[in-house]
Amino acid sequence: MTNVEGGCYCGAIRYQFKEPRGSALCYCENCRKVSGAQSLAWVGVARENVEIVRGNPATYVAPNGTTWSFCSNCGTTLFWKPKEEGPFTVTTGSLDDPAAFPPMSTTYDEDRIPWEPHLMGKEE
């Protein structure tokens, strides 16, 4: 597979990755707060398969120990990583071609805002 590319809104940060591990839409409160949206789509990637090719993302360590990376210039949320070793996630909205990675599942369904339709067509 060729490298997948993306970056922030202002162009100060660019990244690429290979071998994505799936995609999902998260309804949790943490993702809502950090993105400013009702949910956050992401693509899972092994940490060693992500390369920052321009810029240096700022980071925020949340109270739960997870780390969010973002552009300190324009504010675009780019990455999330757990406190322990595990999946590294790239925000789908920061990809050059987000349509290439439609969410294949959802997480934290119980936190979904009621007016947002469920991606997988599940009823209340």
N, C-alpha and C positions, 0 to 999 in steps of 0.2 A: 504494500500500500504506500502511496506517496504521502508526504507530510501534509498534515492539516494545518492551516495557518489562521491566525486571528490577531486581535489586538484591541487596544482601547479606542474610545471615541476620538480623541485628539491625535492619535497616531504616535504618541511618545513611547508607547510600549507595544512591541510586536513579539509574538511567540509562535512556535510550531510544535507539533507533536506527531507521533506515529502510534499505530496499534491501539486505537480506542477500544475500551472495554464495555461499551454499552452506554445507554443514555436514559435519563429519567426526568420527571418533573417533580419537584419537591414542594410540598405545601406547608412545611414547618414554619414556625414563627421566626426562627433565626434567619432563614432564607428570605422571608418576607421583609424583615427589618433591614438586612444588609443590601437588598436589591431595590427596595422601595416599590416592589410590585407584589401582587397577590400570590405569586408562586415563582419558582426559579427553575429553569431547565438547565441541565448540565450533562457533560460527557465525562465518563470515567476514563482515566489514563494512569498507567504506571508512572510514578514520579520520575524515574530515570528516562522516560520517553518524552519528557517535556523540556524544551529548550527556549530560554528567553533570548531572542535575537537582537532586540533593541530596548533600551531603557532598563529601569530597575523598579519593579513594583513595590509600593509601600505595603506594610502588613499591619493587621490588627488581630491580636489574640483575644478571642472572646472569653467570657467567664467560664465557659465549659471546656476551655483548652484548645479549641479548634482555631485554625489560622485562616483568615481571609486575606487575599492579596488584591490590591486595587491600584489604579493610577492615581497618584497624588495630585496630578494636574486637573484631570477631567472627572475623576471619581468613578470611572467604570470598574465594576467588580469583575475580576478575572478568574481567580482560582480559590479553591477551598481545600484544606487538608485537615484530616483528623489529628487528634492529640497523639494517638498511637500510630504505628505503621499501618498503612492501609491505602485505600484508593485515594487518588488525587483527582479532583474534579475541576474541569474547565467550564466556565459558563457558556452555554450555547449561544447566547446573544452576543458574545464577543468574538465569535467565529466569523471569518470572511464569508462562509457559506453555511449559515445555520440551518438551512433547509435540508442539508445532507444528513443531519442527525436528529430526526424526529424522536421525541421521547418514546421509549419502548415500555416504560412502566411508570408508576408513581410511588412516592414515599410520603410518609406522615399524612395519610389520607384523613385521619381523624382531626387534623388541624386545618383542613381546607375551609376557606371562607365559604359559607353556604351559597352565596350568589354566583360563585365561579363554577361553571359546569365541570364535572369530573372528566378528566382526559380519557379515561377508559370506559366511560359511559355508565359507571356505577350509580345506582340510586342512593338517595339519603338513607 
